[in-house]
Amino acid sequence: MEINRNQWMTIGFIILAMGIQFRMVDSFVLNEKTTEVIAKRLHKNDMVATTFLPAFNVPTPPSHRVIRPPRWLGFMMISVGAVLMLHSLAMPKPG
């Protein structure tokens, strides 16, 4: 299957929009379930285990994982998305 002009434009637009989002957001905070899944995949069992408060013997929820993407990632995605969109305009129309 060959990728046509419309598909290149869509892929470029999605990557461009994701790049803008990465430039506008400083960090992403994951919820408990996602943090546990990532910890299991990375074999870090210390993140999955719950700790107990010594005074009350109550389990505390696992900590939230914070992801801080590098600053260059947004710029790279914006430029790749723009190049793909311009490439789609240079291609012949489908049909």
N, C-alpha and C positions, 0 to 999 in steps of 0.2 A: 504494500500500500504506500502510495506516495502522498506526502503532506502537501496540501494545496495552499493557496494564498490566504484564505480565510483562517485556516488552522494556524499558520505562522503568526498572523495578526493577533489571534486569541492568545496564543502562548506568550507572545511579546507583551500583550496588555496585562496578563496575569502576573508575569515576572516584574513588570514595571510597577504595578500596584503593590506587590509584596515589598519591593525595594523602598517605595515611599513609606509603607508602614514601618519597616525596619528603621528608617531615618527618623520617624516621628516618635517611636516608642524607645524608651531607655532600657527597660527590662521587662521580662515576662515572668509572672509568678504562677507556678503550676499548683493545682489542687493536690489534696492528699493522695487520691487514687492514682493520679498520673505520676506523682513522685514515687509511690511504691512500685509501680510498673517499671519505671526507669531504673530504680535501684535494683530490682530483681534482674533486669536485663544486663546491668553492668556488674552484677554479682557483688554488690555492696550491701551486705545484710545488716550492717550497722545502721543504715538509714531506715530500714524496714522495721527493725525491732522498736517496740515502744518502750519508753522509760517510765519508771514509776516515781511519783513524788514520795519522798521518804516519810513525810509527816502524815499523809492521808492514805497512802497506798493506792492511789488512783492513777491509772495509765494516762499519759499525756499523748495527744495525737502526734503523728510523725510531722516533722517540720516540712514546710513548703519549700520546694526547690525554686530558686531564682535563676533565670537564664538571662545573661546580658550579652547580646550579640555584638560582635566587633563593629566599630564605626564604619569600616570600609565595606562591610557586607551590603549595606543599603545603597551605597554609591555604585558598587559593582552590579547589583541587581537592576538598578535604574538604567545603567548604561547598556547592559545586555538586553533588557526589555526594549529600549529605544532602538537598538540596532536590529533586533528581530522585527520590530514593527516597520522600520524603514526598508528592511529586506523584503517584507511582504508587499510593500507598495511597488517595488521594482519588478516583481514577478508578474507574469501574464495572468489575466483574469481566468477563473475556472470556466470550463465549458466551451 
